[in-house]
Amino acid sequence: MKQIVLDFWNFVKKPKDIQYSGNEKAYKWKVFFALFVLNILITIVYLGLSSLISYFYPLEHKLENIDFGPILTFLLLVILIPLIEEIVFRLGLRREGIVKSLFTEEKWHRYFSIFTYLSVITFALMHGTNYLFDNY
């Protein structure tokens, strides 16, 4: 598990577009569960920090006052919006289709980390607009 977390940390520091080429299913499951546990730990820390920040600087989420009904809310917030986000923010990180025609393999690997960081920053900034900032 230590090596998996180190590999993840190295990817965060310098993302590379390298896919796992092995067929060992046991290793794939080990990676999945190791990253799942890491995700839970990071989520616990995040929830603690966000609760602390919310205590001192309460923010109102824009969707708190909107009622679409349970079925439409589920379809929008659990299926449609995440699907659109995945297409917009992750599909561009694959060297396929139009991206392949724009970048040679050498240039793609040289600039992949920049594309990844831009995608992450844009994703985060977009989610900052989920809150009302009219009282600050």
C-alpha positions as CSV (number, residue, x, y, z in Angstrom):
1,M,0.0,0.0,0.0
2,K,2.9,2.3,0.7
3,Q,4.1,2.1,-2.9
4,I,0.7,2.8,-4.2
5,V,0.3,5.9,-2.1
6,L,3.9,7.0,-3.2
7,D,3.0,6.4,-6.8
8,F,-0.2,8.5,-6.3
9,W,1.8,11.3,-4.6
10,N,4.4,11.3,-7.5
11,F,1.5,11.6,-10.0
12,V,0.2,14.6,-8.0
13,K,3.6,16.2,-8.1
14,K,4.3,15.5,-11.8
15,P,1.3,13.9,-13.7
16,K,2.3,11.6,-16.5
17,D,0.0,10.0,-19.1
18,I,1.1,6.4,-18.5
19,Q,-1.5,3.6,-18.3
20,Y,-1.1,0.4,-16.4
21,S,-0.3,-2.3,-18.9
22,G,-0.5,-5.4,-16.8
23,N,-3.4,-7.8,-16.6
24,E,-3.0,-8.7,-13.0
25,K,-6.5,-8.2,-11.6
26,A,-5.4,-8.7,-8.0
27,Y,-3.0,-5.7,-8.3
28,K,-5.7,-3.6,-9.9
29,W,-8.1,-4.3,-6.9
30,K,-5.2,-3.6,-4.5
31,V,-4.7,-0.2,-6.1
32,F,-8.4,0.5,-6.1
33,F,-8.9,-0.3,-2.4
34,A,-5.7,1.5,-1.4
35,L,-6.8,4.7,-3.2
36,F,-10.3,4.2,-1.9
37,V,-9.0,4.1,1.7
38,L,-6.8,7.2,1.0
39,N,-9.9,8.9,-0.4
40,I,-11.8,8.2,2.8
41,L,-9.0,9.6,5.0
42,I,-8.7,12.7,2.9
43,T,-12.4,13.2,3.0
44,I,-12.4,12.9,6.8
45,V,-9.7,15.7,7.0
46,Y,-11.6,17.8,4.4
47,L,-14.9,17.5,6.3
48,G,-13.2,18.5,9.6
49,L,-11.6,21.5,8.0
50,S,-14.7,22.6,6.1
51,S,-16.8,22.3,9.2
52,L,-14.3,24.5,11.1
53,I,-14.3,27.1,8.3
54,S,-18.1,26.9,8.0
55,Y,-18.4,27.6,11.8
56,F,-16.5,30.9,11.4
57,Y,-17.5,31.8,7.9
58,P,-20.9,30.3,7.1
59,L,-21.6,30.0,3.4
60,E,-25.0,29.4,1.7
61,H,-25.0,26.9,-1.1
62,K,-27.0,28.1,-4.1
63,L,-29.0,24.8,-4.4
64,E,-30.3,25.0,-0.8
65,N,-33.2,27.2,-1.8
66,I,-34.1,25.3,-5.0
67,D,-36.5,22.3,-5.0
68,F,-36.6,20.2,-8.1
69,G,-38.2,17.2,-6.5
70,P,-36.4,14.0,-5.6
71,I,-36.3,12.4,-9.0
72,L,-35.1,15.4,-11.0
73,T,-32.6,16.3,-8.3
74,F,-31.2,12.7,-8.4
75,L,-31.0,12.8,-12.2
76,L,-29.3,16.2,-12.2
77,L,-27.0,16.0,-9.3
78,V,-26.0,12.3,-9.4
79,I,-26.1,11.4,-13.1
80,L,-26.2,14.3,-15.5
81,I,-24.0,17.0,-14.0
82,P,-21.2,14.5,-13.0
83,L,-21.3,13.0,-16.5
84,I,-20.9,16.4,-18.0
85,E,-18.1,17.3,-15.6
86,E,-16.3,14.1,-16.5
87,I,-16.6,14.8,-20.2
88,V,-15.4,18.4,-19.9
89,F,-12.6,18.0,-17.4
90,R,-11.3,14.5,-18.1
91,L,-11.9,13.6,-21.7
92,G,-9.5,16.4,-22.7
93,L,-6.8,14.6,-20.8
94,R,-6.8,11.7,-23.2
95,R,-4.7,11.9,-26.3
96,E,-7.4,10.8,-28.7
97,G,-9.5,12.4,-31.4
98,I,-8.9,16.1,-32.0
99,V,-6.3,16.3,-29.2
100,K,-4.2,13.6,-31.0
101,S,-4.2,15.7,-34.1
102,L,-3.2,18.9,-32.2
103,F,-0.3,17.4,-30.2
104,T,2.5,15.1,-31.2
105,E,3.2,12.4,-28.6
106,E,6.3,14.2,-27.5
107,K,4.6,17.5,-27.0
108,W,1.6,15.7,-25.3
109,H,3.9,14.1,-22.7
110,R,5.8,17.4,-22.2
111,Y,2.7,19.4,-21.5
112,F,0.4,16.8,-19.9
113,S,1.1,18.0,-16.4
114,I,0.2,21.5,-17.3
115,F,-3.1,20.3,-18.9
116,T,-3.8,18.3,-15.8
117,Y,-3.2,21.2,-13.4
118,L,-5.3,23.6,-15.6
119,S,-8.1,21.1,-15.6
120,V,-8.0,20.7,-11.8
121,I,-7.8,24.4,-11.1
122,T,-10.6,25.2,-13.5
123,F,-12.7,22.4,-11.9
124,A,-12.1,23.9,-8.5
125,L,-12.8,27.5,-9.5
126,M,-16.0,26.4,-11.2
127,H,-17.2,24.8,-8.0
128,G,-16.4,28.0,-6.1
129,T,-19.4,29.5,-7.9
130,N,-21.7,27.1,-6.1
131,Y,-21.9,29.4,-3.1
132,L,-23.5,32.8,-2.5
133,F,-20.9,35.4,-1.7
134,D,-23.2,38.4,-1.3
135,N,-22.5,39.0,2.4
136,Y,-18.7,39.4,2.3
